[in-house]
Amino acid sequence: MSGIKKLAGQTLWYGIPTIASRFLGYLMNMALPFFIDMPAKTADLVQVYTLIPFLNVLYAYGLETAYFRFSLTHDKQKLYSTLSLSLFFSSILFTVLLFVCKGFLADAADLTAHPEYLLWMMAIIAVDNLNTLPFAKLRQENRPKYYAFARISGIVINLAVVILFLGVIPKILAHNPAHFIGKFYNPQVGLGYYLLGNLCGSLFTLLLLSKEIKQVKLKFSVKLWKEVMQYSMPLIVVGLGGMINDVLSRLIYRHVVDLPIEQANHELGIFANIFRLALLITIMIQAFRMAAEPFFFNRSQEENAPRTYARVMKFFVIACCFMFLLIGLYLDVFKWIFIHLANPRWAEGLQVVPLLALGNIFLGIYYNLSVWYKLTNKNMYGAIITIIGAAITIVLNVLLIPRLHYTGAAIATFSCYLFMMVSSYMLGQKYYPVPYAKKKLIAYIVLVVLIYLVHLALINYLSTELWFSLLTATLLFVFFAWFVSRVEAKELAKLPVVGKYFKK
């Protein structure tokens, strides 16, 4: 239990900046309906932030996971220096290539109206990837507090720049156009200040990580680099496939939906907005991954490692179920905010959020299951699973978006992650058996889906009033919490502080 307690504590520390980053970014994005009257105006910004994850995979090419894997068997300083130098020079190379191809990229991504977005995007990706290994080093050395400090500091700078240039300065200049602060503000940049704020935050984070960066020695081991590349190359495929599954629907939406460009932009803005609601689950998944990846590798040599992984999976699925209920049961709150405080058109499409959220739970379970191919050096299996998942995503998006619009995109996401979860489980049990509590985990997921459907039926057939929705949502949420506390009483009794309230 001590290992899981340590993992939970580190997940909290890694989760604080991850949650803060996603939540503050989410708040900034959720603020869009309050100063952008039509979703269509955000389409180009959505497109840029859809490209960034794709390119991040190419820039990082699996070195983060490789660092955790090889730090167990190789000299850490030699490994850190070799990979850092590789990442530095490859970042320069990739950035130069992107700059040379920026015209083609602008045409392909429908960003000809804002080509400057691409330049700022390149800078953001390059700086963020220079931060990758210093952050991995902090995680590998179990220094989550400094990790949290560096992450949150960058987030604060990012948020401050966005608020200043999109909120404060425009209001000042509206009342006093001659104010000196106007010299630092260009209204033509508009939503581009989101990207500039992101860049400022990334640069400030790089400055805070300077101590870790200074530890890089100008010594490059070609032999070690080749060994790492052999391990990490399949992870590039895994990463790219994962990004296809995650963002392809938004990237190609305007190309495949059979609508006039203005309506297509509107639906893309709406889909990005509802996708953010489902990503509240992804916040927790990312926080967990930050702590879990080094934890899994460090525990891999222990005799009871598979049992530990199984217990971790159980607690993870329970946490995901609570997040699903928080999103699904309280959707009417978001709907009320959009309708009464912003523009009612932003409330479109909320009905597909639970489907997206459930798909993201499957993705989180898949990330947990993926420990088997990383520990057994069978990354190619992970690549194959991801490639097939990507093919499912592409085919279903092309077939369903023209007919069902963003509902079709949600179905594609759900189907892909369901396949990846099931296939990874089946292969994992063959090559690295872990005694997962399969029946119990399936029961938890089925139960929360049924709870959501019961709530949906109650508000549709008894009352659509917000107070009734909130009351029934809270009662159902408390019921699930009570149910879990009874089923998992023995496990919960072992926890510090709260354990005394449960019977062993």
VOZATOR-414407 format. One line per field, with one value per residue (C-alpha): x negated, y negated, z; residue in three letters. Coordinates in Angstrom, 1 decimal, padded with zeros to 4 digits. Layout:
x <- X/...;
y <- Y/...;
z <- Z/...;
r <- ALA/...;
END
This chain:
x <- 000.0/-002.9/-003.9/-000.4/-000.3/-003.6/-002.2/001.0/-001.1/-003.2/-000.1/001.2/-002.0/-002.2/001.6/001.5/-000.3/001.4/004.8/003.9/002.5/005.6/008.0/006.7/006.3/009.8/011.1/009.4/011.0/014.3/014.0/014.2/018.0/018.0/015.9/016.3/019.9/019.6/017.8/016.6/014.1/012.1/011.7/008.2/007.0/008.5/006.7/003.3/003.8/004.7/001.5/-000.7/-000.3/-001.1/-004.3/-005.2/-005.4/-007.9/-010.0/-010.2/-010.4/-009.9/-012.9/-011.0/-009.8/-013.2/-014.9/-012.9/-013.6/-017.3/-018.0/-017.5/-020.4/-022.7/-024.7/-022.1/-024.4/-025.6/-022.1/-020.7/-023.5/-023.2/-019.5/-019.5/-022.0/-020.0/-016.8/-018.4/-019.8/-016.8/-014.6/-016.6/-016.4/-012.6/-012.0/-014.0/-012.1/-008.7/-009.7/-010.7/-007.4/-005.2/-003.4/-002.4/-001.4/000.7/002.6/003.0/004.3/006.5/004.5/003.8/005.7/003.3/-000.1/-001.7/000.0/-002.3/-005.5/-004.4/-003.4/-006.9/-008.5/-006.2/-006.9/-010.6/-010.8/-008.4/-010.6/-013.7/-011.8/-010.9/-014.0/-014.6/-011.0/-011.6/-014.7/-012.7/-010.2/-012.8/-014.5/-011.1/-011.2/-007.5/-007.4/-009.9/-008.2/-004.9/-006.6/-008.1/-004.9/-002.6/-004.9/-004.8/-001.0/-000.7/-002.8/-000.8/002.5/001.2/000.3/003.6/005.7/003.6/003.7/007.2/009.0/007.2/005.5/008.4/010.7/008.1/007.7/011.5/011.7/008.4/007.1/004.0/002.8/-000.9/-000.1/001.3/-002.3/-002.6/000.7/001.7/005.4/004.7/003.1/006.5/006.7/003.0/002.3/003.3/000.3/-002.0/-001.0/-001.7/-005.2/-006.0/-005.0/-007.2/-010.2/-009.8/-009.6/-012.8/-014.5/-013.4/-014.8/-018.2/-019.8/-018.8/-019.8/-023.3/-023.9/-024.0/-027.6/-028.9/-029.5/-027.5/-027.5/-026.7/-026.4/-023.9/-022.0/-021.5/-020.4/-017.8/-016.6/-016.0/-013.7/-012.0/-011.3/-008.1/-007.0/-007.0/-004.4/-002.5/-002.6/-001.6/001.2/002.3/002.5/004.4/006.9/007.0/007.1/007.8/011.5/010.8/008.0/010.0/013.5/013.7/012.5/015.0/018.2/020.4/021.3/020.5/017.2/018.8/021.1/018.2/016.1/019.0/019.3/015.6/015.7/018.6/016.9/013.7/015.7/017.6/014.3/012.8/015.6/014.7/011.0/011.6/011.1/007.8/006.5/006.6/005.1/002.2/001.5/001.5/-000.8/-003.3/-003.7/-002.9/-005.5/-008.6/-006.7/-006.0/-009.6/-011.1/-008.7/-009.2/-011.9/-009.8/-008.3/-004.7/-004.9/-001.9/000.3/-000.7/000.2/003.6/004.4/003.2/005.6/008.5/008.1/007.5/010.8/012.7/011.3/012.2/015.8/016.2/014.9/017.4/020.3/019.1/019.2/022.3/024.5/023.8/023.9/026.9/024.7/022.5/025.6/027.1/023.9/023.7/027.4/027.7/024.2/022.8/024.3/026.9/025.2/022.3/024.6/025.0/023.7/023.4/025.3/022.2/019.9/020.6/019.7/016.4/015.8/016.4/014.0/011.4/011.8/011.0/007.9/006.8/007.2/005.2/002.4/002.4/002.4/-000.5/-003.0/-003.3/-004.9/-007.1/-008.5/-009.0/-010.5/-007.7/-006.9/-006.2/-003.0/-002.0/-002.7/-000.5/002.4/002.1/001.9/005.1/006.7/005.7/007.2/010.4/010.4/009.7/012.3/015.1/014.4/014.6/017.7/019.6/018.8/020.6/023.7/023.7/021.3/019.6/021.7/020.0/016.6/017.5/018.5/015.1/013.2/015.2/014.8/011.0/010.3/012.5/010.6/007.2/008.2/009.5/006.6/004.0/005.5/005.7/002.0/000.8/002.3/000.4/-003.0/-002.9/000.0/001.4/004.3/006.6/010.0/011.7/015.2/015.3/013.8/016.4/019.1/018.0/018.0/021.4/022.8/021.8/023.2/026.5/026.5/026.0/028.9/031.2/030.4/031.1/034.4/035.4/034.8/036.4/039.6/040.1/038.7/036.2/035.7/032.1/032.7/034.2/031.3/028.8/030.7/031.0/027.4/026.1/028.2/027.0/023.4/023.6/025.1/022.1/019.7/021.6/021.5/017.8/017.1/019.0/017.3/013.8/014.1/011.1/008.9/010.0/009.4/005.7/005.5/004.1/006.4/009.7/009.0/010.4/013.9/014.0/014.3/011.6;
y <- 000.0/-002.3/-002.3/-003.3/-006.0/-007.4/-007.3/-009.1/-011.8/-012.3/-012.3/-015.1/-017.2/-016.5/-017.0/-020.5/-022.1/-019.8/-020.6/-024.3/-024.4/-022.7/-024.5/-028.0/-027.3/-025.9/-029.0/-031.2/-029.1/-029.1/-032.9/-033.0/-033.0/-036.1/-038.3/-036.4/-036.5/-033.7/-030.4/-030.7/-033.4/-030.9/-028.3/-029.3/-029.3/-025.8/-024.7/-025.9/-024.2/-021.0/-021.1/-021.6/-018.1/-016.5/-018.4/-017.9/-014.1/-014.6/-017.1/-014.8/-011.5/-009.4/-010.6/-011.3/-007.6/-006.4/-008.5/-006.7/-003.3/-003.7/-005.6/-002.2/-000.5/-003.3/-006.2/-008.9/-011.8/-010.4/-009.5/-013.0/-014.8/-012.6/-012.9/-016.7/-017.4/-015.3/-017.1/-020.5/-020.0/-018.2/-021.0/-023.5/-021.2/-020.7/-024.4/-025.3/-022.8/-024.1/-027.6/-026.7/-024.9/-027.5/-028.5/-024.9/-024.4/-027.5/-026.3/-022.7/-023.9/-026.7/-029.3/-031.7/-034.4/-034.2/-032.9/-034.6/-032.0/-029.4/-031.4/-031.7/-028.0/-027.0/-029.0/-027.5/-023.9/-024.5/-026.0/-023.5/-020.6/-022.1/-021.9/-018.2/-016.4/-018.8/-018.1/-014.4/-014.6/-016.2/-013.4/-010.7/-012.1/-012.3/-016.1/-016.8/-020.1/-021.9/-020.4/-021.9/-025.2/-025.5/-024.4/-026.7/-029.7/-029.3/-029.0/-032.2/-034.2/-032.7/-033.7/-037.2/-038.0/-036.8/-038.7/-041.8/-042.0/-040.6/-042.0/-044.9/-046.9/-046.9/-048.4/-051.0/-052.1/-052.1/-054.9/-056.6/-055.9/-058.1/-056.1/-055.2/-051.5/-051.5/-051.5/-047.9/-046.7/-045.8/-045.2/-043.3/-040.5/-039.7/-036.1/-035.7/-036.9/-033.5/-032.1/-034.9/-034.3/-030.7/-031.5/-033.9/-031.2/-028.6/-030.9/-031.7/-028.0/-027.5/-030.1/-028.4/-025.1/-026.6/-024.8/-021.4/-022.6/-023.7/-020.1/-019.0/-018.1/-018.5/-014.8/-012.8/-009.0/-007.7/-004.1/-005.1/-007.3/-004.5/-002.2/-004.8/-005.4/-001.7/-001.8/-005.1/-004.9/-002.8/-005.4/-008.0/-005.9/-005.4/-009.2/-010.2/-007.6/-008.9/-012.4/-011.3/-009.7/-012.7/-015.7/-014.5/-015.1/-018.8/-019.0/-017.7/-018.9/-021.8/-019.7/-016.8/-018.5/-019.4/-023.0/-026.6/-027.8/-030.1/-027.3/-024.8/-027.3/-027.7/-023.9/-023.6/-026.2/-024.4/-021.0/-022.3/-023.8/-020.6/-018.7/-020.8/-019.6/-016.0/-016.8/-017.5/-013.7/-014.0/-016.5/-013.7/-011.2/-013.5/-014.1/-010.4/-009.7/-012.2/-010.2/-006.7/-006.4/-006.6/-004.7/-001.8/-001.6/-001.9/000.9/003.2/005.3/006.0/009.5/008.2/005.5/006.9/006.9/003.3/002.3/004.0/002.0/-001.2/-000.5/000.1/-003.3/-005.0/-003.7/-004.7/-008.2/-008.3/-007.2/-010.1/-012.5/-011.1/-011.7/-015.2/-016.0/-014.1/-014.9/-018.6/-019.4/-021.6/-024.0/-024.6/-024.9/-027.6/-029.5/-029.6/-030.4/-033.1/-034.6/-034.3/-033.4/-030.5/-029.2/-028.1/-025.6/-023.5/-019.9/-019.4/-016.1/-014.4/-015.4/-012.2/-010.0/-011.9/-011.6/-007.9/-007.6/-009.4/-007.0/-004.2/-006.2/-006.5/-002.8/-002.2/-004.3/-002.2/001.0/-000.2/000.5/004.1/003.2/000.5/002.9/005.8/003.7/004.6/001.0/002.2/003.8/000.4/-001.1/001.5/000.9/-002.8/-002.5/-000.4/-002.9/-005.7/-003.9/-003.5/-007.2/-008.3/-006.0/-006.8/-010.6/-010.7/-008.6/-010.0/-013.8/-014.6/-012.8/-013.3/-016.3/-016.6/-013.6/-011.5/-012.8/-011.8/-008.3/-008.0/-009.0/-006.6/-003.6/-004.2/-004.3/-001.3/000.8/-000.4/000.5/004.0/004.9/003.7/005.7/008.9/008.6/007.5/010.5/012.7/011.1/009.5/010.8/008.5/009.6/006.7/006.9/007.0/007.7/005.1/002.4/003.2/003.1/-000.4/-001.8/-000.3/-001.6/-005.2/-005.1/-003.8/-006.5/-009.1/-007.6/-007.6/-011.3/-012.0/-010.3/-012.1/-015.6/-014.7/-013.2/-014.8/-018.4/-020.4/-023.0/-023.6/-023.1/-019.6/-018.7/-019.7/-018.0/-014.6/-014.9/-015.4/-012.5/-010.1/-011.3/-010.7/-007.3/-006.2/-007.5/-005.5/-002.4/-002.6/-003.2/000.0/002.1/000.8/000.5/002.8/000.9/-002.5/-001.5/-001.2/-004.9/-007.5/-010.0/-008.8/-005.1/-005.2/-005.9/-002.6/001.0/003.4;
z <- 000.0/000.7/-003.0/-004.0/-001.3/-002.7/-006.2/-005.0/-003.4/-006.4/-008.7/-006.5/-006.9/-010.6/-010.8/-009.2/-012.2/-014.7/-013.4/-013.0/-016.5/-018.0/-015.8/-016.3/-020.0/-019.9/-018.2/-020.8/-023.5/-021.7/-021.6/-025.4/-025.4/-023.3/-025.6/-028.9/-030.0/-032.6/-032.3/-036.0/-035.0/-032.9/-035.7/-036.7/-033.1/-032.6/-035.7/-034.3/-031.0/-032.9/-034.8/-031.7/-030.2/-033.6/-033.9/-030.3/-030.9/-033.7/-031.8/-028.7/-030.6/-027.5/-025.6/-022.4/-022.0/-023.2/-020.4/-017.7/-019.3/-019.8/-016.5/-014.8/-016.6/-017.8/-016.4/-015.8/-016.4/-019.7/-020.7/-019.8/-021.7/-024.8/-025.1/-024.3/-027.0/-029.4/-028.5/-028.8/-032.3/-033.6/-032.4/-034.4/-037.5/-037.2/-036.6/-039.7/-041.8/-040.5/-041.3/-044.9/-045.3/-043.5/-046.7/-047.5/-043.9/-043.8/-046.9/-045.7/-042.3/-043.6/-041.8/-044.7/-042.9/-039.9/-041.1/-038.0/-035.9/-037.4/-036.5/-032.8/-032.8/-034.0/-031.2/-028.6/-029.7/-029.8/-026.3/-024.8/-026.1/-024.6/-021.3/-021.8/-020.5/-017.5/-016.4/-017.0/-014.8/-012.0/-012.3/-012.4/-009.3/-007.4/-007.1/-007.7/-005.7/-007.9/-010.9/-009.7/-009.0/-012.5/-014.2/-012.3/-012.7/-016.4/-016.3/-014.2/-016.8/-019.6/-017.9/-017.0/-020.6/-022.0/-019.4/-019.9/-023.7/-024.2/-021.2/-019.4/-022.1/-024.6/-021.9/-020.9/-024.5/-025.1/-022.4/-023.2/-026.7/-026.1/-023.1/-023.4/-023.0/-026.5/-027.7/-026.5/-027.9/-031.5/-031.9/-035.1/-033.1/-031.5/-030.4/-031.3/-027.8/-026.6/-028.5/-027.3/-023.7/-024.2/-025.6/-022.7/-020.2/-021.9/-022.0/-018.3/-017.5/-019.5/-017.3/-014.1/-015.4/-016.2/-013.3/-014.8/-018.3/-017.1/-015.9/-019.6/-020.5/-024.0/-024.3/-026.8/-026.9/-030.3/-029.1/-026.4/-028.8/-031.3/-028.5/-027.3/-030.9/-031.4/-028.4/-029.0/-032.7/-032.2/-029.6/-032.3/-034.2/-030.9/-030.2/-033.7/-033.8/-030.4/-031.7/-034.8/-032.5/-030.2/-032.6/-036.2/-035.9/-035.3/-037.8/-040.7/-039.6/-042.0/-044.9/-044.6/-043.4/-046.2/-045.2/-046.2/-044.7/-042.1/-040.8/-040.8/-038.8/-036.4/-035.9/-035.4/-032.7/-031.0/-031.3/-029.7/-026.9/-026.0/-026.4/-023.6/-021.2/-021.9/-021.4/-017.7/-017.4/-019.4/-016.8/-014.3/-016.8/-017.5/-013.9/-013.2/-016.2/-014.9/-011.7/-013.0/-015.8/-013.6/-010.8/-013.1/-014.3/-010.8/-009.5/-012.4/-010.7/-007.6/-007.2/-006.6/-009.3/-011.3/-008.2/-007.5/-011.1/-010.7/-007.6/-009.3/-012.2/-009.8/-008.0/-011.3/-012.8/-009.7/-009.9/-013.6/-012.8/-010.4/-013.0/-015.6/-013.2/-012.4/-016.1/-017.1/-014.2/-014.1/-017.8/-017.2/-015.3/-018.3/-020.5/-018.1/-018.2/-022.0/-022.5/-019.8/-019.5/-023.0/-026.4/-026.6/-029.7/-027.5/-025.8/-028.9/-028.9/-025.2/-025.6/-027.0/-024.0/-022.0/-025.0/-025.4/-021.6/-021.7/-024.6/-022.6/-019.7/-022.2/-023.2/-019.6/-019.1/-022.2/-020.9/-017.7/-019.7/-021.9/-019.2/-020.5/-023.8/-022.3/-019.7/-022.0/-024.8/-027.2/-028.2/-031.7/-030.4/-029.0/-032.4/-034.2/-031.8/-032.3/-036.1/-036.2/-033.8/-036.1/-039.1/-037.2/-036.4/-039.9/-041.5/-039.0/-039.1/-042.9/-042.9/-040.0/-039.8/-043.1/-041.8/-038.0/-037.7/-034.3/-033.0/-035.7/-034.5/-031.0/-032.1/-033.9/-030.8/-028.6/-031.0/-031.4/-027.7/-027.0/-029.5/-028.2/-024.6/-025.4/-027.7/-025.3/-022.5/-024.5/-025.7/-022.3/-020.5/-023.0/-022.7/-019.2/-017.1/-014.5/-012.2/-013.0/-011.2/-014.6/-013.6/-010.8/-013.1/-015.8/-013.2/-012.0/-015.6/-016.4/-013.2/-013.8/-017.3/-015.9/-013.3/-016.0/-018.1/-015.0/-014.5/-018.1/-017.9/-014.7/-016.1/-019.5/-018.1/-014.7/-014.8/-016.9/-014.1/-013.2/-009.4/-010.1/-012.3/-009.6/-006.8/-008.6/-009.9/-006.4/-004.9/-007.6/-007.2/-003.4/-004.1/-006.2/-003.6/-000.9/-003.1/-003.7/000.0/000.8/-001.9/-001.3/002.5/003.2/000.8/002.1/005.7/004.9/003.9/006.4/008.0/006.3/007.0/010.5/009.1/007.2/008.6/007.6;
r <- MET/SER/GLY/ILE/LYS/LYS/LEU/ALA/GLY/GLN/THR/LEU/TRP/TYR/GLY/ILE/PRO/THR/ILE/ALA/SER/ARG/PHE/LEU/GLY/TYR/LEU/MET/ASN/MET/ALA/LEU/PRO/PHE/PHE/ILE/ASP/MET/PRO/ALA/LYS/THR/ALA/ASP/LEU/VAL/GLN/VAL/TYR/THR/LEU/ILE/PRO/PHE/LEU/ASN/VAL/LEU/TYR/ALA/TYR/GLY/LEU/GLU/THR/ALA/TYR/PHE/ARG/PHE/SER/LEU/THR/HIS/ASP/LYS/GLN/LYS/LEU/TYR/SER/THR/LEU/SER/LEU/SER/LEU/PHE/PHE/SER/SER/ILE/LEU/PHE/THR/VAL/LEU/LEU/PHE/VAL/CYS/LYS/GLY/PHE/LEU/ALA/ASP/ALA/ALA/ASP/LEU/THR/ALA/HIS/PRO/GLU/TYR/LEU/LEU/TRP/MET/MET/ALA/ILE/ILE/ALA/VAL/ASP/ASN/LEU/ASN/THR/LEU/PRO/PHE/ALA/LYS/LEU/ARG/GLN/GLU/ASN/ARG/PRO/LYS/TYR/TYR/ALA/PHE/ALA/ARG/ILE/SER/GLY/ILE/VAL/ILE/ASN/LEU/ALA/VAL/VAL/ILE/LEU/PHE/LEU/GLY/VAL/ILE/PRO/LYS/ILE/LEU/ALA/HIS/ASN/PRO/ALA/HIS/PHE/ILE/GLY/LYS/PHE/TYR/ASN/PRO/GLN/VAL/GLY/LEU/GLY/TYR/TYR/LEU/LEU/GLY/ASN/LEU/CYS/GLY/SER/LEU/PHE/THR/LEU/LEU/LEU/LEU/SER/LYS/GLU/ILE/LYS/GLN/VAL/LYS/LEU/LYS/PHE/SER/VAL/LYS/LEU/TRP/LYS/GLU/VAL/MET/GLN/TYR/SER/MET/PRO/LEU/ILE/VAL/VAL/GLY/LEU/GLY/GLY/MET/ILE/ASN/ASP/VAL/LEU/SER/ARG/LEU/ILE/TYR/ARG/HIS/VAL/VAL/ASP/LEU/PRO/ILE/GLU/GLN/ALA/ASN/HIS/GLU/LEU/GLY/ILE/PHE/ALA/ASN/ILE/PHE/ARG/LEU/ALA/LEU/LEU/ILE/THR/ILE/MET/ILE/GLN/ALA/PHE/ARG/MET/ALA/ALA/GLU/PRO/PHE/PHE/PHE/ASN/ARG/SER/GLN/GLU/GLU/ASN/ALA/PRO/ARG/THR/TYR/ALA/ARG/VAL/MET/LYS/PHE/PHE/VAL/ILE/ALA/CYS/CYS/PHE/MET/PHE/LEU/LEU/ILE/GLY/LEU/TYR/LEU/ASP/VAL/PHE/LYS/TRP/ILE/PHE/ILE/HIS/LEU/ALA/ASN/PRO/ARG/TRP/ALA/GLU/GLY/LEU/GLN/VAL/VAL/PRO/LEU/LEU/ALA/LEU/GLY/ASN/ILE/PHE/LEU/GLY/ILE/TYR/TYR/ASN/LEU/SER/VAL/TRP/TYR/LYS/LEU/THR/ASN/LYS/ASN/MET/TYR/GLY/ALA/ILE/ILE/THR/ILE/ILE/GLY/ALA/ALA/ILE/THR/ILE/VAL/LEU/ASN/VAL/LEU/LEU/ILE/PRO/ARG/LEU/HIS/TYR/THR/GLY/ALA/ALA/ILE/ALA/THR/PHE/SER/CYS/TYR/LEU/PHE/MET/MET/VAL/SER/SER/TYR/MET/LEU/GLY/GLN/LYS/TYR/TYR/PRO/VAL/PRO/TYR/ALA/LYS/LYS/LYS/LEU/ILE/ALA/TYR/ILE/VAL/LEU/VAL/VAL/LEU/ILE/TYR/LEU/VAL/HIS/LEU/ALA/LEU/ILE/ASN/TYR/LEU/SER/THR/GLU/LEU/TRP/PHE/SER/LEU/LEU/THR/ALA/THR/LEU/LEU/PHE/VAL/PHE/PHE/ALA/TRP/PHE/VAL/SER/ARG/VAL/GLU/ALA/LYS/GLU/LEU/ALA/LYS/LEU/PRO/VAL/VAL/GLY/LYS/TYR/PHE/LYS/LYS;
END
